[in-house]
Amino acid sequence: MPPRAERSPKELAPLDRAELAREPLEVAPQLLNALVLAEGRVGRIVEVEAYAGAEDPASHAYRGRTARNAAMFEGPGKLYTYLSYGVHICANVTCGVAGRAGAVLIRAIAPVAGVDAMRDGRPERLADALLGSGPGRVCRSLGITLADNGTDLCVTGSHVVLCRDRLEPPGFPLVGARIGLSARCGDALHWPWRFAVPGDRAVCRPLPPEAIRWPA
């Protein structure tokens, strides 16, 4: 499990919105090791996927704005939630600029605080480290619901807040293709837009060591 937050969650300032005002592919690896705070529950982001709107056949915004994906067009720092396959709620961090969709899916978190609350009412017998392994488990662990769609993640007092402590993003994250995409996405099936913290147990499908992405 990653190190615990060095300060109390109440002392952590929300992430600067300017850090998210970039392309999804730039933002995604930089969100690794950031913290998601939700009513006393804290998870460290250890796996993400980038989705680039109109340029990305795998994005919900590929064909334009709808009632469902409207949060993706509202500028950086918003929470975009949706129901996947009618079962799992997934959470995304919007990025880029207002009017142009972009988002980063939080695919896995490592529990940092509030583990008892994360486990409450769940029938699965999961190790603590796996409570947030997978996008559906992320939302269940943090108590994120569809009602949180559009929440501002960069404001103190929001139900869900995105923060960073002194643990920086990994200098050499693992990188690979995104998971669970439809064959209709074509070449996008193979784009290396999935990033993960090396060696973390919560990563959904472990990437091989040779998947390390060297910095530009």
N, C-alpha and C positions, 0 to 999 in steps of 0.2 A: 504494500500500500504506500502511496506517496506520502511525504512528510505532512504532518498536520499544519494547518494554517498557523503562521508564526504570531499572529495577533487574533484577538477575538473577532468573529465575523462582524460585530457591531462597530468595530474600529476600522474596517476595511472600506475604502472609498470605491464607488462604482468605477468601472472602466471608462476611460476617456472616450467619448463618442468618436473623436477624430481617428482613433486607432481602427475603427470599423468602417471608416469612409473610404474604403479601397475595394479593389476587385475581390470577389470571393476566394479566388485561388491564392491571393496574397494574405487575406485575413485568416483563412483556415488553419495553417500551421502555427500562426501566432496565437491562436486561442488555446492551443495545448498547454496544460498546466494552469490555465485560468480557473477561477472558482465560480460556481453557481450557488447563490444563496437563496433559500426559499423557506421562510418561516422557521428558522432554526436548523434546517437541514442544509448541509454543505457538501457539495461534490466537486472533485477536481476533474476537469475535462481531460480525458486521455485518448479520445479518438473522435475524429470529425470527418465530414465530407463536404466539399465545396459544390455549390450549384449556381450556375451563372445565367439564369433568366433566359432571355430571348436567344442567346447563343448556345444554349445547352438543351438538347432534346430530352434529357433526363429531369429537367427542372419543371416544377408545377407552373412556372410562368412562361414556358416556352411559347405558348400560343396566346399570350397576353394576359391582361388583368381580368380577374373574376372576383366574385364575392368571396370565394374560398381563399384566394391567394393575395388579397388586397394588402395585407400587412407587409408582403415582400416589396411593395412599391413605396413604402412610407419612409424610406431613408434608413440610415444605419442605427443599430442599437435597439431594435424592436424584437419582440418574441413572436415567431410565427409557429403556431401549433396546428396540427391536422391529424385526422384519424387515418391510420394506415390499414388497409384491408378490413376496415370495419371493426378492428380489434384494438390496435395499439395507438396511443397518442405519441406523436413525435414532436420534438422541440428544435427550432432553428433560430439562429441569430441572424438578423438581417444586416446587410452591409452595402457598401457602395453609396449611391446618391439617390435622393428622392426622385421617384418617377421611373427609375430603372431597377428592375428586380434583381436581387442577389441575396443569397443566404448560405449559411453554413449549418449543416445538420450536426447536432450533438449526438454522436453515435454511442459514446460510452463515458461514464464518469467513475471515479474511484471515491468511495465514501470518505469524508473527512470528519464530519460531525453530524449528530442527530441520527445515528445508525438505528437506534431503537424505533424511532419514528418511521424510518425508511422501511423497516421490516414489519411494522404493525399491520395486522390484517392480511398478510400475504401467506398463501398456503405453501409456496415454494420453500424448499429447504436449501437455501443458497448460502454459500460462504459470504461473509461481509464484503469481501473484495469484488464479488460478482453481482451485488445488488443493483448496480447500474450498468451492467454489461449488455448493451443493446439499446437502441433508441426507445423502445417501449418501456424497458426497465428504468431508463433515465427519468422519464416523466413520472412513473409510478413511485420511484424512490423519492423524488423531490416534491411530489404532490402537485405536479403541473397538470392542468386540465385544459380542455378546449376553451374554457372561459378566460384563460390567461392569454389568449391570442391577442396580439397588439400591445401587450405590456411593454412599457419602456424599461429596458434592462440597465440603463445608465443613470437612473435616478434613485437616490436614497429613499427608502420607504416603499418602493414597489414590492409587490408580492414575490417577484423573482428579480434578482439583481446579479449582474455579472461583475466580478471583481478580480483583482490580481494581488497576490502577496509577493514575497521575494523570490518565489520559485519561477524562474523564467521559462519560456518555451524551450524544448530541447533543441540544441544546436544541430543535431542530426536525427530528425524524426524519421520514422518508417513511412513509406509511401507506397500506395498500390491502387488498384482499380476499385471503384465504388461497388457496394454489395447490393444484391437484390433488385437490379434494374431489369426492366422488360427488354426483350430482344428488339422491340420497336425503337429503342434508343440508338441502334446502329453502332457507329464507331465510338459513341460516347460510353459504351459498355467497357471500353478498355482504357479510357482516359485515366491517368494516375492522379486522381483528385481526392484520394482518401489518405489521411494522415493520422499517425498514432505515436504515442510515447513508447519508445523501445522498452520491452521487458515488463510492461504493466499487465497484470492478470486480467483486467477488465476488458482489454481489447477483444472485440468480438471474434474475429478470425485472425489469429496471430500471423503476422507477416514475417517472412524469413529475414535473417540478418542482412542478406544482400539487398533488401529493399530499402536500406538506409539512403536517404536523399542528402547528398552533399550540398551545402549552401552555395548559392551563386556567387 
